[in-house]
Amino acid sequence: MPFVENIDVATDQWESRLGAQVRSLRLEHGSDQQSLARLADVSLSSLKNLENGRGSTLRTLVRILRALDAASWLDTLAPEPTVSPLDVLRGQAETPRRRVYRPRKSV
């Protein structure tokens, strides 16, 4: 089955939204693009691409957020799971799973 993208929000729309949020963080921080790019050790064009939603690398995003003292923002993107939904369904929420079990092959 081919990969089906979220119908409501396309990748380029997510990039634009993310770029707008990074731009907002930069402005709140009081930095211009050139100063922030230098502080984050990324090229000015990489920062501009990120802010304009034209694609960027994860490395650039992380460096920019760290330079803006906003690295904790990444935790909102991928929070650490505390309880597995499958374990809750199985009634095992108290004991975290330590390994994956695979069915044995019959001989």
DOLUM-220784 format. One record per residue: y, z negated, x of N, C-alpha, C, O in turn. Coordinates in pm, 1 decimal. Atoms other than C-alpha are relative to their C-alpha. Example, Ala and Ser with C-alpha at 12.3 -4.5 7.8 and 13.67 -1.06 7.14 Angstrom:
<recs>
npy = -119.0	npz = 0.0	npx = 89.0	capy = -450.0	capz = -780.0	capx = 1230.0	cpy = 120.0	cpz = 0.0	cpx = 90.0	opy = 118.1	opz = -66.5	opx = 193.6 .
npy = -119.0	npz = 6.0	npx = -82.0	capy = -106.0	capz = -714.0	capx = 1367.0	cpy = 109.0	cpz = -73.0	cpx = -77.0	opy = 219.8	opz = -89.9	opx = -26.1 .
</recs>
This chain:
<recs>
npy = -117.8	npz = 0.0	npx = 84.7	capy = 0.0	capz = 0.0	capx = 0.0	cpy = 123.9	cpz = 0.0	cpx = 89.1	opy = 135.6	opz = -86.5	opx = 175.9 .
npy = -119.6	npz = -5.7	npx = -85.5	capy = 335.8	capz = 99.0	capx = 156.3	cpy = 92.7	cpz = -117.2	cpx = -27.2	opy = 89.8	opz = -178.4	opx = -134.0 .
npy = -97.6	npz = 108.5	npx = 10.8	capy = 608.5	capz = -156.1	capx = 218.4	cpy = 103.1	cpz = 36.3	cpx = -105.5	opy = 160.5	opz = 145.1	opx = -102.1 .
npy = -100.5	npz = -21.4	npx = 104.4	capy = 835.4	capz = -188.3	capx = -84.2	cpy = 112.6	cpz = -98.0	cpx = 23.0	opy = 92.2	opz = -219.4	opx = 20.8 .
npy = -116.0	npz = 84.9	npx = -24.7	capy = 1183.8	capz = -317.7	capx = -14.2	cpy = 48.5	cpz = -63.1	cpx = -129.6	opy = 31.3	opz = -7.3	opx = -238.0 .
npy = -58.5	npz = 67.6	npx = 115.9	capy = 1351.4	capz = -565.0	capx = -246.5	cpy = 90.8	cpz = 97.8	cpx = -72.7	opy = 184.6	opz = 151.5	opx = -13.7 .
npy = -74.5	npz = -97.9	npx = 77.2	capy = 1489.7	capz = -346.0	capx = -522.8	cpy = 145.1	cpz = -42.8	cpx = -18.5	opy = 234.8	opz = 41.5	opx = -21.5 .
npy = -134.5	npz = 48.9	npx = 28.0	capy = 1792.8	capz = -566.9	capx = -581.7	cpy = 94.6	cpz = 9.9	cpx = 119.2	opy = 212.4	opz = 41.2	opx = 101.9 .
npy = -86.9	npz = 2.8	npx = -117.7	capy = 1924.9	capz = -585.8	capx = -225.5	cpy = -65.4	cpz = 79.4	cpx = 112.8	opy = -170.8	opz = 40.8	opx = 163.3 .
npy = 50.5	npz = -83.5	npx = -107.6	capy = 1870.9	capz = -313.1	capx = 33.8	cpy = 35.2	cpz = -61.1	cpx = 134.9	opy = 122.3	opz = -147.5	opx = 144.1 .
npy = -21.6	npz = 53.4	npx = -134.4	capy = 1860.2	capz = -382.5	capx = 406.3	cpy = 145.6	cpz = 14.0	cpx = 43.2	opy = 202.3	opz = -79.7	opx = 99.4 .
npy = -138.7	npz = -17.3	npx = -43.0	capy = 2205.4	capz = -236.3	capx = 467.4	cpy = 94.7	cpz = -93.7	cpx = -74.5	opy = 197.8	opz = -133.5	opx = -20.3 .
npy = -82.0	npz = 96.8	npx = 72.9	capy = 2347.7	capz = -462.0	capx = 196.2	cpy = -14.1	cpz = -139.5	cpx = 60.9	opy = 83.9	opz = -213.5	opx = 69.2 .
npy = 19.2	npz = 129.6	npx = -66.7	capy = 2192.8	capz = -767.6	capx = 366.4	cpy = 77.3	cpz = -3.3	cpx = 130.5	opy = 139.4	opz = -104.5	opx = 163.3 .
npy = -74.8	npz = -5.5	npx = -126.1	capy = 2341.9	capz = -655.5	capx = 698.2	cpy = 149.5	cpz = -16.1	cpx = -24.8	opy = 218.2	opz = -84.3	opx = 51.3 .
npy = -142.7	npz = 12.3	npx = 33.1	capy = 2684.3	capz = -622.0	capx = 535.4	cpy = 35.0	cpz = -143.5	cpx = -38.8	opy = 137.1	opz = -196.8	opx = 4.7 .
npy = -25.8	npz = 138.3	npx = 41.2	capy = 2660.7	capz = -965.6	capx = 374.1	cpy = -5.2	cpz = -94.2	cpx = 118.9	opy = 79.7	opz = -182.3	opx = 132.4 .
npy = 12.8	npz = 84.4	npx = -118.4	capy = 2544.6	capz = -1126.1	capx = 696.7	cpy = 119.9	cpz = 19.1	cpx = 92.3	opy = 174.1	opz = -77.8	opx = 145.4 .
npy = -116.4	npz = -28.3	npx = -83.9	capy = 2821.7	capz = -954.2	capx = 891.6	cpy = 126.5	cpz = -63.8	cpx = -53.3	opy = 207.4	opz = -116.7	opx = 22.9 .
npy = -117.9	npz = 62.1	npx = 61.6	capy = 3082.9	capz = -1074.9	capx = 645.4	cpy = -1.0	cpz = -151.0	cpx = 21.0	opy = 103.9	opz = -211.4	opx = 43.3 .
npy = 9.2	npz = 144.4	npx = -21.8	capy = 2956.2	capz = -1430.5	capx = 681.2	cpy = 30.7	cpz = -35.5	cpx = 145.1	opy = 97.2	opz = -135.5	opx = 172.0 .
npy = -30.1	npz = 24.5	npx = -141.1	capy = 2968.7	capz = -1408.7	capx = 1061.0	cpy = 149.2	cpz = 16.1	cpx = 24.8	opy = 209.2	opz = -64.2	opx = 96.3 .
npy = -145.6	npz = -20.1	npx = -15.0	capy = 3323.8	capz = -1269.8	capx = 1042.7	cpy = 76.2	cpz = -120.8	cpx = -54.2	opy = 171.8	opz = -167.3	opx = 7.7 .
npy = -64.2	npz = 116.9	npx = 59.4	capy = 3421.7	capz = -1557.5	capx = 814.0	cpy = -12.1	cpz = -121.7	cpx = 91.2	opy = 84.4	opz = -196.2	opx = 108.5 .
npy = 18.5	npz = 111.1	npx = -94.5	capy = 3273.6	capz = -1810.6	capx = 1057.8	cpy = 91.4	cpz = 14.8	cpx = 120.8	opy = 149.8	opz = -82.8	opx = 168.1 .
npy = -86.6	npz = -24.6	npx = -116.2	capy = 3463.5	capz = -1647.2	capx = 1344.7	cpy = 144.8	cpz = -32.5	cpx = -32.8	opy = 214.2	opz = -96.3	opx = 46.4 .
npy = -138.3	npz = 25.0	npx = 37.9	capy = 3792.0	capz = -1660.7	capx = 1157.6	cpy = 26.5	cpz = -148.6	cpx = -21.2	opy = 132.2	opz = -199.2	opx = 16.4 .
npy = -14.2	npz = 144.8	npx = 16.2	capy = 3735.9	capz = -2024.5	capx = 1059.4	cpy = 6.2	cpz = -69.6	cpx = 135.6	opy = 75.1	opz = -170.3	opx = 152.0 .
npy = 3.0	npz = 55.9	npx = -135.7	capy = 3666.9	capz = -2095.3	capx = 1426.4	cpy = 130.3	cpz = 29.9	cpx = 73.9	opy = 162.7	opz = -35.8	opx = 172.8 .
npy = -127.6	npz = -35.7	npx = -62.0	capy = 3999.2	capz = -1930.2	capx = 1513.7	cpy = -14.8	cpz = 88.3	cpx = 122.3	opy = 69.6	opz = 85.9	opx = 211.9 .
npy = 23.8	npz = -87.8	npx = -115.2	capy = 3853.3	capz = -1675.8	capx = 1755.5	cpy = 23.3	cpz = 144.5	cpx = -36.8	opy = -4.6	opz = 186.6	opx = -149.1 .
npy = -6.2	npz = -143.9	npx = 19.7	capy = 3934.9	capz = -1310.6	capx = 1795.2	cpy = -132.0	cpz = 59.6	cpx = 50.0	opy = -208.7	opz = -7.9	opx = 118.8 .
npy = 128.7	npz = -60.8	npx = -34.8	capy = 3648.4	capz = -1065.8	capx = 1846.0	cpy = -23.1	cpz = 5.4	cpx = 150.6	opy = -133.3	opz = -23.1	opx = 197.4 .
npy = 15.9	npz = -14.1	npx = -144.5	capy = 3710.3	capz = -1010.7	capx = 2215.5	cpy = -33.2	cpz = -134.6	cpx = 66.0	opy = -121.5	opz = -141.5	opx = 151.6 .
npy = 25.2	npz = 132.6	npx = -57.1	capy = 3721.2	capz = -1383.0	capx = 2299.5	cpy = -139.2	cpz = -49.7	cpx = -36.1	opy = -209.2	opz = -105.5	opx = 48.4 .
npy = 132.2	npz = 45.1	npx = 42.4	capy = 3409.4	capz = -1457.8	capx = 2095.3	cpy = -109.2	cpz = 78.2	cpx = 70.3	opy = -208.9	opz = 19.8	opx = 112.8 .
npy = 100.2	npz = -81.5	npx = -69.2	capy = 3216.4	capz = -1168.3	capx = 2247.7	cpy = -17.1	cpz = -48.5	cpx = 143.9	opy = -129.2	opz = -59.2	opx = 193.4 .
npy = 6.1	npz = 48.8	npx = -138.0	capy = 3303.3	capz = -1294.4	capx = 2595.2	cpy = -67.3	cpz = -136.8	cpx = 5.2	opy = -151.5	opz = -160.5	opx = 91.8 .
npy = 58.0	npz = 133.3	npx = 4.2	capy = 3213.9	capz = -1655.5	capx = 2504.1	cpy = -150.6	cpz = 4.7	cpx = -27.9	opy = -227.4	opz = -73.3	opx = 28.5 .
npy = 141.6	npz = -10.7	npx = 37.3	capy = 2880.6	capz = -1547.9	capx = 2351.5	cpy = -79.9	cpz = 85.4	cpx = 98.4	opy = -202.2	opz = 94.8	opx = 87.5 .
npy = 63.4	npz = -87.6	npx = -98.7	capy = 2805.3	capz = -1313.3	capx = 2643.7	cpy = -69.7	cpz = 118.2	cpx = -67.3	opy = -184.0	opz = 151.6	opx = -36.2 .
npy = 46.5	npz = -123.6	npx = 63.4	capy = 2762.4	capz = -1008.9	capx = 2419.2	cpy = 112.6	cpz = 101.5	cpx = 11.4	opy = 227.9	opz = 65.5	opx = 35.0 .
npy = -104.3	npz = -102.5	npx = -7.2	capy = 2945.4	capz = -679.7	capx = 2421.0	cpy = 85.3	cpz = -5.0	cpx = -125.9	opy = 40.1	opz = -47.9	opx = -232.1 .
npy = -91.3	npz = -4.6	npx = 112.2	capy = 3244.7	capz = -635.8	capx = 2196.8	cpy = -55.4	cpz = 91.8	cpx = -109.2	opy = -43.7	opz = 61.5	opx = -228.0 .
npy = 54.8	npz = -92.8	npx = 98.9	capy = 3074.9	capz = -340.3	capx = 2028.6	cpy = -117.2	cpz = -62.8	cpx = -75.7	opy = -136.3	opz = -33.7	opx = -193.8 .
npy = 110.0	npz = 68.4	npx = 69.4	capy = 2769.8	capz = -556.1	capx = 1948.5	cpy = 53.6	cpz = -93.5	cpx = -106.8	opy = 0.0	opz = -99.2	opx = -217.5 .
npy = -61.1	npz = 89.2	npx = 97.9	capy = 2990.4	capz = -812.6	capx = 1776.6	cpy = 60.3	cpz = 79.2	cpx = -115.6	opy = 45.0	opz = 41.4	opx = -231.8 .
npy = -59.2	npz = -83.2	npx = 104.9	capy = 3178.3	capz = -540.6	capx = 1587.8	cpy = -108.7	cpz = 57.1	cpx = -91.0	opy = -93.4	opz = 58.2	opx = -213.2 .
npy = 110.6	npz = -53.2	npx = 80.6	capy = 2849.4	capz = -382.9	capx = 1475.6	cpy = -57.1	cpz = -107.6	cpx = -91.5	opy = -86.1	opz = -81.3	opx = -208.3 .
npy = 52.9	npz = 110.3	npx = 79.6	capy = 2723.2	capz = -720.9	capx = 1356.9	cpy = 92.6	cpz = -30.2	cpx = -117.7	opy = 47.5	opz = -39.6	opx = -231.9 .
npy = -96.2	npz = 34.4	npx = 104.7	capy = 3039.2	capz = -800.3	capx = 1162.3	cpy = 17.6	cpz = 111.0	cpx = -103.0	opy = 48.4	opz = 83.4	opx = -219.0 .
npy = -18.4	npz = -112.9	npx = 91.4	capy = 3056.2	capz = -452.5	capx = 1008.6	cpy = -130.1	cpz = 42.2	cpx = -69.7	opy = -132.5	opz = 141.0	opx = -143.0 .
npy = 125.3	npz = -28.6	npx = 67.6	capy = 2693.7	capz = -456.9	capx = 894.9	cpy = -67.6	cpz = 127.1	cpx = 44.1	opy = -139.1	opz = 190.2	opx = -33.8 .
npy = 58.9	npz = -123.5	npx = -51.1	capy = 2589.0	capz = -167.9	capx = 1114.6	cpy = -121.8	cpz = -27.0	cpx = 87.0	opy = -158.1	opz = 55.0	opx = 171.3 .
npy = 119.2	npz = 31.6	npx = -77.3	capy = 2286.2	capz = -339.7	capx = 1258.7	cpy = 34.4	cpz = -75.2	cpx = 126.4	opy = 141.6	opz = -57.7	opx = 184.3 .
npy = -17.3	npz = 79.4	npx = -119.6	capy = 2247.3	capz = -576.4	capx = 1545.5	cpy = -136.0	cpz = -54.9	cpx = 37.6	opy = -235.8	opz = -31.7	opx = -30.8 .
npy = 126.2	npz = 62.6	npx = -39.4	capy = 1983.3	capz = -766.3	capx = 1731.6	cpy = 4.6	cpz = -147.7	cpx = -38.1	opy = 111.1	opz = -206.5	opx = -56.9 .
npy = 10.1	npz = 143.3	npx = 26.8	capy = 1860.3	capz = -1113.6	capx = 1656.2	cpy = 62.7	cpz = -77.5	cpx = 115.4	opy = 125.8	opz = -180.8	opx = 93.2 .
npy = -58.1	npz = 65.0	npx = -117.2	capy = 1964.8	capz = -1208.4	capx = 2009.8	cpy = 152.0	cpz = -8.3	cpx = -11.7	opy = 211.4	opz = -111.6	opx = 19.2 .
npy = -145.4	npz = -0.1	npx = 16.7	capy = 2324.6	capz = -1108.2	capx = 1937.1	cpy = 41.0	cpz = -101.4	cpx = -106.2	opy = 134.8	opz = -178.5	opx = -86.2 .
npy = -31.9	npz = 94.5	npx = 107.2	capy = 2327.2	capz = -1303.7	capx = 1611.3	cpy = -10.6	cpz = -143.6	cpx = 49.7	opy = 79.0	opz = -224.1	opx = 24.9 .
npy = 18.9	npz = 136.3	npx = -49.4	capy = 2190.7	capz = -1616.3	capx = 1779.4	cpy = 108.8	cpz = -37.2	cpx = 100.6	opy = 163.5	opz = -147.3	opx = 94.3 .
npy = -104.4	npz = 29.8	npx = -99.4	capy = 2435.2	capz = -1594.2	capx = 2070.4	cpy = 136.5	cpz = -21.8	cpx = -65.8	opy = 211.2	opz = -111.8	opx = -27.5 .
npy = -127.9	npz = 14.2	npx = 70.2	capy = 2730.5	capz = -1547.9	capx = 1836.3	cpy = 4.4	cpz = -133.0	cpx = -74.0	opy = 103.6	opz = -205.4	opx = -65.7 .
npy = 1.6	npz = 126.5	npx = 74.8	capy = 2626.4	capz = -1839.9	capx = 1615.2	cpy = 8.2	cpz = -120.3	cpx = 92.9	opy = 74.4	opz = -218.9	opx = 60.5 .
npy = -9.1	npz = 110.8	npx = -95.6	capy = 2577.3	capz = -2064.3	capx = 1918.6	cpy = 141.2	cpz = -13.7	cpx = 54.7	opy = 190.8	opz = -125.0	opx = 72.1 .
npy = -136.5	npz = 3.9	npx = -51.6	capy = 2919.8	capz = -1969.4	capx = 2051.9	cpy = 96.5	cpz = -55.9	cpx = -104.6	opy = 197.8	opz = -116.6	opx = -69.7 .
npy = -82.9	npz = 53.1	npx = 108.2	capy = 3068.0	capz = -2058.1	capx = 1711.7	cpy = -39.6	cpz = -142.1	cpx = -37.7	opy = 13.5	opz = -198.8	opx = -133.2 .
npy = 52.9	npz = 133.8	npx = 28.1	capy = 2882.8	capz = -2390.6	capx = 1720.6	cpy = -56.1	cpz = -6.2	cpx = -142.3	opy = -36.7	opz = -103.9	opx = -214.6 .
npy = 55.4	npz = -9.9	npx = 134.7	capy = 2700.8	capz = -2279.1	capx = 1405.5	cpy = -148.6	cpz = 35.5	cpx = 3.4	opy = -200.6	opz = 95.3	opx = -90.8 .
npy = 142.3	npz = -33.1	npx = -12.2	capy = 2342.0	capz = -2247.2	capx = 1529.2	cpy = -82.4	cpz = -64.5	cpx = -110.7	opy = -188.1	opz = -13.1	opx = -147.2 .
npy = 73.2	npz = 65.1	npx = 108.6	capy = 2233.9	capz = -2489.3	capx = 1256.1	cpy = -4.8	cpz = 88.7	cpx = -123.7	opy = -89.0	opz = 68.4	opx = -211.1 .
npy = -1.7	npz = -96.0	npx = 109.3	capy = 2319.0	capz = -2207.7	capx = 1014.9	cpy = -133.0	cpz = 75.1	cpx = -7.7	opy = -176.3	opz = 114.7	opx = -116.0 .
npy = 128.5	npz = -69.3	npx = -2.5	capy = 1992.6	capz = -2043.9	capx = 1125.6	cpy = -108.8	cpz = -76.8	cpx = -74.1	opy = -202.8	opz = -17.2	opx = -126.6 .
npy = 98.7	npz = 80.3	npx = 72.2	capy = 1798.2	capz = -2333.4	capx = 975.2	cpy = -0.8	cpz = 31.8	cpx = -148.7	opy = -102.5	opz = 13.1	opx = -215.5 .
npy = -3.0	npz = -34.9	npx = 141.9	capy = 1912.1	capz = -2219.0	capx = 632.4	cpy = -72.5	cpz = 131.0	cpx = -25.5	opy = -115.2	opz = 157.6	opx = -137.9 .
npy = 72.4	npz = -125.8	npx = 15.1	capy = 1752.8	capz = -1880.4	capx = 695.0	cpy = -150.7	cpz = -20.8	cpx = 1.0	opy = -223.9	opz = 44.8	opx = -73.1 .
npy = 143.8	npz = 22.5	npx = -14.2	capy = 1413.5	capz = -2013.9	capx = 793.4	cpy = -27.5	cpz = -148.6	cpx = 15.5	opy = -57.3	opz = -195.3	opx = 125.5 .
npy = 26.0	npz = 143.6	npx = -10.3	capy = 1369.9	capz = -2380.8	capx = 709.7	cpy = -145.9	cpz = -27.2	cpx = 33.9	opy = -234.9	opz = 49.7	opx = -2.4 .
npy = 136.0	npz = 40.9	npx = -33.9	capy = 1065.4	capz = -2557.5	capx = 846.4	cpy = -72.9	cpz = -40.8	cpx = -127.1	opy = -23.7	opz = -124.4	opx = -202.8 .
npy = 74.1	npz = 42.3	npx = 119.9	capy = 801.8	capz = -2582.4	capx = 575.5	cpy = -51.9	cpz = -141.8	cpx = 17.4	opy = -103.0	opz = -177.9	opx = 123.4 .
npy = 47.2	npz = 137.5	npx = -8.0	capy = 716.1	capz = -2940.4	capx = 497.4	cpy = -135.1	cpz = -16.0	cpx = -68.3	opy = -218.1	opz = -96.0	opx = -25.0 .
npy = 126.4	npz = 6.9	npx = 72.3	capy = 433.3	capz = -2888.8	capx = 252.3	cpy = -42.2	cpz = 141.4	cpx = -36.1	opy = 38.4	opz = 220.7	opx = -84.7 .
npy = 52.6	npz = -130.2	npx = 35.6	capy = 213.3	capz = -2586.4	capx = 204.3	cpy = -22.6	cpz = 5.8	cpx = -150.5	opy = -87.8	opz = -82.9	opx = -205.7 .
npy = 23.2	npz = -11.6	npx = 143.5	capy = 219.4	capz = -2467.6	capx = -157.2	cpy = -148.6	cpz = 8.7	cpx = -34.5	opy = -191.4	opz = -39.9	opx = -139.2 .
npy = 144.2	npz = -8.6	npx = 25.0	capy = -151.6	capz = -2388.5	capx = -128.8	cpy = -65.2	cpz = -137.1	cpx = 7.5	opy = -154.5	opz = -167.8	opx = -71.4 .
npy = 54.9	npz = 134.8	npx = -10.1	capy = -227.8	capz = -2743.1	capx = -16.9	cpy = 34.7	cpz = -83.1	cpx = -123.0	opy = -45.5	opz = -164.7	opx = -168.3 .
npy = -39.2	npz = 71.6	npx = 120.9	capy = -34.6	capz = -2876.6	capx = -314.1	cpy = -93.9	cpz = 37.7	cpx = -113.8	opy = -139.3	opz = -47.9	opx = -189.6 .
npy = 91.2	npz = -45.5	npx = 104.5	capy = -248.1	capz = -2664.1	capx = -543.0	cpy = -140.4	cpz = -56.6	cpx = 18.7	opy = -210.6	opz = -85.5	opx = -78.2 .
npy = 132.6	npz = 54.2	npx = -29.7	capy = -560.0	capz = -2789.9	capx = -370.4	cpy = -3.0	cpz = -152.4	cpx = -4.5	opy = -110.0	opz = -212.8	opx = 3.2 .
npy = -5.7	npz = 145.6	npx = 3.2	capy = -440.2	capz = -3150.1	capx = -390.6	cpy = -8.7	cpz = -63.6	cpx = 137.0	opy = -48.6	opz = -179.4	opx = 149.3 .
npy = 9.8	npz = 49.8	npx = -137.0	capy = -421.4	capz = -3188.4	capx = -11.9	cpy = 136.6	cpz = -12.5	cpx = 65.4	opy = 146.9	opz = 1.2	opx = 187.3 .
npy = -136.0	npz = 2.4	npx = -54.4	capy = -46.6	capz = -3228.0	capx = 33.0	cpy = 21.0	cpz = -111.8	cpx = 101.3	opy = 110.0	opz = -101.8	opx = 185.8 .
npy = -19.8	npz = 113.2	npx = -90.4	capy = -85.4	capz = -3558.8	capx = 218.1	cpy = -45.2	cpz = 30.4	cpx = 143.5	opy = 11.6	opz = -23.2	opx = 238.7 .
npy = 55.3	npz = -29.0	npx = -132.1	capy = -286.1	capz = -3415.0	capx = 509.4	cpy = 39.2	cpz = 141.6	cpx = 41.3	opy = -4.2	opz = 237.8	opx = -22.0 .
npy = -38.6	npz = -134.6	npx = -41.4	capy = -127.4	capz = -3124.0	capx = 696.6	cpy = -120.2	cpz = 74.2	cpx = 60.0	opy = -202.4	opz = 14.9	opx = 129.7 .
npy = 107.7	npz = -82.7	npx = -51.7	capy = -363.8	capz = -2839.7	capx = 780.7	cpy = 16.9	cpz = 16.5	cpx = 150.3	opy = 128.0	opz = 38.5	opx = 198.5 .
npy = -5.6	npz = -9.9	npx = -145.9	capy = -450.5	capz = -2823.7	capx = 1150.4	cpy = -62.9	cpz = 128.6	cpx = 52.3	opy = -36.7	opz = 168.4	opx = 165.7 .
npy = 60.6	npz = -124.1	npx = -43.8	capy = -656.2	capz = -2506.1	capx = 1165.7	cpy = -31.4	cpz = 87.7	cpx = -119.3	opy = -35.5	opz = 42.2	opx = -233.6 .
npy = 35.8	npz = -96.4	npx = 101.4	capy = -745.4	capz = -2195.5	capx = 974.4	cpy = -150.2	cpz = 19.4	cpx = 3.7	opy = -207.6	opz = 43.6	opx = 109.9 .
npy = 144.6	npz = -19.4	npx = 7.7	capy = -1102.8	capz = -2167.0	capx = 857.3	cpy = -28.3	cpz = 140.1	cpx = -53.0	opy = 31.5	opz = 185.8	opx = -150.3 .
npy = 41.3	npz = -133.0	npx = 43.0	capy = -1265.5	capz = -1828.0	capx = 828.8	cpy = -144.7	cpz = -6.3	cpx = -43.6	opy = -223.3	opz = -80.6	opx = 15.1 .
npy = 138.5	npz = 2.9	npx = 43.2	capy = -1585.4	capz = -1761.6	capx = 641.2	cpy = -91.9	cpz = 52.9	cpx = 109.9	opy = -56.9	opz = 145.2	opx = 183.5 .
npy = 97.1	npz = -46.0	npx = -100.1	capy = -1889.8	capz = -1721.7	capx = 860.3	cpy = -63.0	cpz = 130.6	cpx = -44.9	opy = -83.1	opz = 154.4	opx = -164.0 .
npy = 65.6	npz = -127.2	npx = 30.2	capy = -2048.9	capz = -1380.8	capx = 882.0	cpy = -148.7	cpz = -24.3	cpx = -18.3	opy = -211.2	opz = -98.2	opx = 57.7 .
npy = 144.3	npz = 15.6	npx = 19.3	capy = -2396.5	capz = -1357.8	capx = 743.1	cpy = -74.3	cpz = 93.3	cpx = 94.4	opy = -28.4	opz = 203.8	opx = 123.3 .
npy = 78.2	npz = -76.4	npx = -99.1	capy = -2663.1	capz = -1233.2	capx = 983.7	cpy = -91.7	cpz = 98.6	cpx = -64.8	opy = -163.9	opz = 170.3	opx = 4.3 .
</recs>
